[in-house]
Amino acid sequence: ESRLAGDMEKFFLSLAPPDERSSAESSKEGVRYLHNDIDKRPDNEEEAQRCRENGWDIDNPDDLQRWRDQEPINAHSHLLSMLIGSSESIPVVDGKMVIGQWQSILLVDLDGPRDRTVGLQFTGFQ
């Protein structure tokens, strides 16, 4: 439902509008999130270690800048993801999803567009 999708976008943007530093068209003047202070990150040893584990030599000033340059201004996406969640459980009976007549499954990309991988896990008895 395209009209519902428009309502959702408007609602989400009212809850967590993109940072004024974001390249998003909907970025909002005066909105700033600490997460987006990329020039101050990593700001603790745990985050620094995660960077190193992901292949970034952040102890090298040039590599640190390359890491910062590729980091998106996306705190609003993280905040919205915490509200809507990242998974769904849907019962399946006789090989068919059990959802209401007017229900459907919707993938919401809060930080894109970009390529995504969707995982499915089936549990139960046969």
Secondary structure as UniProt FT lines:
FT   HELIX           2..15
FT   TURN            20..21
FT   TURN            25..26
FT   TURN            29..30
FT   HELIX           34..36
FT   HELIX           38..40
FT   HELIX           45..53
FT   TURN            54..55
FT   TURN            58..59
FT   HELIX           61..70
FT   HELIX           75..84
FT   STRAND          92..93
FT   TURN            94..95
FT   STRAND          96..97
FT   TURN            101..102
//
